[in-house]
Amino acid sequence: MADSFDVIVVGAGPGGSTAACYLSRAGKKVLLLEKAKFPRDKTCGDALSGKSMHVVRELGLVKEIEKLPHAKTTGVTFSSPSGACVSVPFAKTDESREGGQGYCMRRIYTDKMFFEAAKKEKNVKIMEEFIVGEVIFKEGKAVGVKGMDLNDGRKEKEFYAKAVVGADGVNSTVARSVLGERAALDEKHSCDAVRGYYKGIKGLGGDIEIHFFESCLPGYFWIFPLESGYANVGLGLVSYDLKKKMKTERKNLVTMLHDAIENEPLIKERFADAKLEGKITGWRLPFGSYRRQLSGEGWALVGDAASLVDPFSGEGVGNATIAGKIAAKIISGAIDAGDISASRLGEYDKEIWAELGPELQTSYRMQQVGRVKFVLNRFVEKAQKNEEFRSLLAASLANEDAKKNFANPLFYLKVLLF
């Protein structure tokens, strides 16, 4: 049947395109559906994490990054509510950041890079501007999708497959179809954020900057360098906290962003001649600190549809690509075995939480600690003075074992007392 495939992947962002690539390389016939037309933008912080680069290298895309507009990053600058500031370089031994160097690249380029990789795969058929309206079930099992083809007079069409992958973002149609009310986001495990592109910020270097300004607590303000003197500038807060702040202080994220730029001593002079390109845009991030069901009878979720965003950094592309790779492996094996049951696909949930779960929980604890102003001040001040502590910070940016220190209460006791 022309309308039948091994796997239908809904959403061609990094998670969906990665899944399509790995499924194709496993010999599976894939239909990749995307509601937009590439190139299309995605509001994001734009940094490519070490995890992202692992998949980028496996898919042979490093040279593609070098061809696209980007900035190379060499570390992270942190500032505390007291105004203390420290720069922590990426470790040169970091395997995911060759030579201690990372990348920041606008999502309009990043997503197109992954999409073009999927497009080149011989077993992948792509349909852009196709809006999936629902998952088709047969005897409780996902067997296809129904939607509207904007390229064919908005004609309603159905496609069938042995498995359906939902990679269609935070407002995932697939997630709502398979999870129902359980697809709703928890305000304490999601974040609202805004970002804008600025040019002409003084002192812009190779560091990703994360600023814990008192005016932004319990969230943080960021400056991520981009190509040609541009920077991604943004602000994010946990949805629950933002809701309270809007009620008690009558502030929203856009006014908070502008207030920080105009009034925070650490950056106001740096933004004196900076110009905003386009508009400030916003989005919601579903944190992986809440464990969503990731698979069932004939279906699996990846990326934001799976609620896998890091609760501390807000980074989602790396976890999305890792999830896409793992989902492809499990689904491919299930198809080969002729068993697409919830029990068989449940191996995907187990592997995801084994691979990403400990780090997500550590990041959640770090997020909670980051709400305490005194701890943030002490943390950055200690990093300023102590080279050993800075080395630990550098290692934690790349190494899960080093990051585990931040989940240990004794670690914070040492920070506070010594």
Backbone hydrogen bonds, N-H to C=O, Kabsch-Sander energy under -0.5 kcal/mol:
donor,donor_aa,acceptor,acceptor_aa,energy
4,S,1,M,-1.5
5,F,160,Y,-2.6
6,D,29,K,-1.7
7,V,29,K,-2.0
8,I,163,A,-2.3
9,V,7,V,-0.5
9,V,31,L,-3.0
10,V,8,I,-0.5
10,V,165,V,-3.1
11,G,9,V,-0.7
11,G,33,L,-3.6
13,G,167,A,-0.5
17,S,13,G,-3.0
18,T,14,P,-1.9
19,A,15,G,-2.2
20,A,16,G,-2.3
21,C,17,S,-2.3
22,Y,18,T,-2.4
23,L,19,A,-2.5
24,S,20,A,-2.4
25,R,21,C,-2.2
26,A,22,Y,-0.9
27,G,24,S,-2.0
28,K,23,L,-2.4
30,V,28,K,-0.6
30,V,123,N,-3.0
31,L,7,V,-2.2
32,L,30,V,-0.5
32,L,125,K,-3.3
33,L,9,V,-2.8
33,L,31,L,-0.6
34,E,127,M,-2.5
48,L,103,Y,-2.6
49,S,47,A,-0.7
53,M,49,S,-2.0
54,H,50,G,-1.5
55,V,51,K,-1.3
56,V,52,S,-2.6
57,R,53,M,-2.4
58,E,54,H,-1.8
59,L,55,V,-2.4
60,G,57,R,-1.2
61,L,56,V,-2.9
64,E,61,L,-0.5
65,I,61,L,-1.6
66,E,62,V,-1.7
67,K,63,K,-1.0
68,L,64,E,-1.0
68,L,65,I,-0.9
71,A,104,C,-2.4
73,T,102,G,-2.1
74,T,206,G,-2.5
75,G,206,G,-0.9
76,V,88,V,-2.8
77,T,208,I,-3.1
78,F,76,V,-0.5
78,F,86,V,-2.8
79,S,210,I,-1.7
80,S,84,A,-2.4
83,G,80,S,-1.9
86,V,78,F,-2.6
88,V,76,V,-3.4
90,F,74,T,-2.7
91,A,394,A,-0.5
94,D,91,A,-1.6
97,R,94,D,-0.8
99,G,92,K,-0.6
100,G,97,R,-2.5
101,Q,98,E,-0.5
102,G,73,T,-3.1
103,Y,48,L,-0.7
104,C,71,A,-2.4
105,M,46,D,-2.6
109,Y,106,R,-1.5
110,T,106,R,-2.3
111,D,107,R,-2.7
112,K,108,I,-0.6
113,M,109,Y,-2.3
114,F,110,T,-2.0
115,F,111,D,-2.6
116,E,112,K,-3.0
117,A,113,M,-1.6
118,A,114,F,-2.0
119,K,115,F,-2.3
120,K,116,E,-1.4
121,E,117,A,-0.5
121,E,118,A,-1.1
124,V,121,E,-1.4
125,K,30,V,-3.1
125,K,123,N,-0.5
127,M,32,L,-2.4
129,E,34,E,-0.6
129,E,36,A,-1.9
130,F,34,E,-2.2
131,I,129,E,-0.5
131,I,148,M,-2.5
132,V,130,F,-0.8
133,G,146,K,-2.6
134,E,146,K,-1.8
136,I,144,G,-3.0
138,K,141,K,-2.6
141,K,138,K,-1.5
142,A,297,E,-2.8
143,V,136,I,-3.0
144,G,136,I,-1.1
145,V,159,F,-2.1
146,K,134,E,-2.6
147,G,157,K,-2.5
148,M,131,I,-2.5
149,D,155,K,-2.8
150,L,129,E,-2.4
150,L,148,M,-0.8
152,D,149,D,-1.4
154,R,149,D,-1.3
155,K,149,D,-0.9
155,K,152,D,-1.3
157,K,147,G,-2.9
159,F,145,V,-2.4
160,Y,3,D,-2.9
161,A,143,V,-2.5
162,K,5,F,-0.9
162,K,6,D,-1.0
163,A,6,D,-1.1
164,V,298,G,-2.4
165,V,8,I,-3.2
166,G,164,V,-0.5
166,G,300,A,-3.0
167,A,10,V,-2.9
167,A,165,V,-0.8
172,S,169,G,-1.5
176,R,172,S,-1.8
177,S,173,T,-2.2
178,V,174,V,-2.3
179,L,175,A,-2.7
180,G,176,R,-1.4
182,R,179,L,-1.7
183,A,180,G,-1.9
184,A,181,E,-1.7
187,E,185,L,-0.5
189,H,186,D,-1.8
190,S,187,E,-0.6
191,C,285,L,-2.2
192,D,237,L,-2.9
193,A,283,W,-2.4
194,V,235,L,-2.1
195,R,281,T,-2.6
196,G,233,V,-2.5
197,Y,277,E,-0.8
198,Y,196,G,-0.6
198,Y,231,A,-2.4
199,K,275,K,-2.3
200,G,229,G,-1.2
201,I,229,G,-0.5
202,K,270,R,-2.5
204,L,201,I,-0.9
205,G,203,G,-0.6
208,I,75,G,-2.7
209,E,223,I,-2.7
210,I,77,T,-3.1
211,H,221,F,-3.5
212,F,79,S,-2.2
212,F,210,I,-0.5
213,F,211,H,-1.2
216,C,213,F,-1.4
217,L,213,F,-0.9
217,L,214,E,-0.5
219,G,216,C,-2.4
220,Y,236,G,-1.4
221,F,211,H,-2.8
222,W,234,G,-2.7
223,I,209,E,-1.9
224,F,232,N,-2.9
226,L,230,Y,-2.8
229,G,226,L,-0.6
230,Y,227,E,-2.1
231,A,198,Y,-2.1
232,N,224,F,-3.0
233,V,196,G,-2.8
233,V,231,A,-0.7
234,G,222,W,-1.8
235,L,194,V,-2.0
236,G,220,Y,-1.8
237,L,192,D,-2.4
239,S,190,S,-2.4
240,Y,187,E,-2.0
242,L,238,V,-2.5
243,K,239,S,-2.2
244,K,240,Y,-1.6
245,K,241,D,-2.6
246,M,242,L,-2.8
247,K,243,K,-1.3
248,T,244,K,-2.8
249,E,245,K,-2.7
250,R,245,K,-0.5
250,R,246,M,-0.5
251,K,245,K,-0.8
256,M,252,N,-2.2
257,L,253,L,-2.4
258,H,254,V,-2.4
259,D,255,T,-2.5
260,A,256,M,-2.3
261,I,257,L,-2.2
262,E,258,H,-2.2
263,N,259,D,-2.1
264,E,260,A,-2.2
267,I,264,E,-1.6
268,K,264,E,-2.5
271,F,267,I,-1.6
272,A,269,E,-1.0
274,A,271,F,-1.0
275,K,199,K,-2.7
277,E,197,Y,-3.9
278,G,276,L,-0.6
281,T,195,R,-2.6
283,W,193,A,-2.1
285,L,191,C,-3.0
287,F,189,H,-1.9
287,F,285,L,-0.7
288,G,309,V,-2.8
290,Y,287,F,-1.0
291,R,289,S,-0.6
292,R,290,Y,-1.1
296,G,299,W,-2.1
298,G,296,G,-1.1
298,G,340,I,-1.3
299,W,296,G,-1.1
300,A,164,V,-1.8
301,L,294,L,-2.5
302,V,166,G,-2.5
305,A,302,V,-1.0
306,A,303,G,-1.4
307,S,304,D,-1.2
308,L,303,G,-0.5
309,V,286,P,-2.1
310,D,315,E,-2.5
314,G,310,D,-1.8
320,A,316,G,-2.2
321,T,317,V,-2.4
322,I,318,G,-2.2
323,A,319,N,-2.5
324,G,320,A,-2.4
325,K,321,T,-2.1
326,I,322,I,-2.4
327,A,323,A,-3.0
328,A,324,G,-2.0
329,K,325,K,-1.8
330,I,326,I,-2.5
331,I,327,A,-2.9
332,S,328,A,-2.3
333,G,329,K,-2.1
334,A,330,I,-2.2
335,I,331,I,-2.5
336,D,332,S,-2.2
337,A,333,G,-1.7
338,G,334,A,-0.6
338,G,335,I,-1.0
339,D,334,A,-2.6
345,L,341,S,-2.7
346,G,342,A,-1.3
347,E,344,R,-1.5
348,Y,345,L,-1.9
349,D,345,L,-0.6
350,K,346,G,-2.0
351,E,347,E,-2.4
352,I,348,Y,-2.7
353,W,349,D,-2.6
354,A,350,K,-1.8
355,E,351,E,-2.5
356,L,352,I,-3.7
357,G,352,I,-0.8
357,G,353,W,-0.6
360,L,356,L,-2.5
361,Q,357,G,-2.4
362,T,358,P,-2.2
363,S,359,E,-2.6
364,Y,360,L,-1.8
365,R,361,Q,-2.1
366,M,362,T,-2.4
367,Q,363,S,-2.3
368,Q,364,Y,-2.1
369,V,365,R,-2.5
370,G,366,M,-2.4
371,R,368,Q,-1.3
372,V,369,V,-2.1
373,K,371,R,-0.8
376,L,372,V,-2.1
377,N,373,K,-2.5
378,R,374,F,-2.3
379,F,375,V,-2.7
380,V,376,L,-2.2
381,E,377,N,-2.2
382,K,378,R,-2.3
383,A,379,F,-1.8
384,Q,380,V,-2.0
385,K,381,E,-1.3
386,N,382,K,-2.3
387,E,385,K,-0.6
390,R,386,N,-1.9
391,S,387,E,-2.2
392,L,388,E,-1.8
393,L,389,F,-2.1
394,A,390,R,-2.5
395,A,391,S,-2.4
396,S,392,L,-2.2
397,L,393,L,-1.0
397,L,394,A,-0.6
398,A,395,A,-1.5
399,N,395,A,-2.8
400,E,398,A,-0.5
403,K,399,N,-2.0
404,K,400,E,-1.2
405,N,402,A,-1.4
406,F,403,K,-1.8
407,A,404,K,-1.8
408,N,405,N,-1.4
411,F,408,N,-1.3
412,Y,408,N,-1.0
413,L,409,P,-1.7
414,K,410,L,-2.2
415,V,411,F,-2.0
416,L,412,Y,-2.3
417,L,413,L,-2.2
418,F,414,K,-2.3
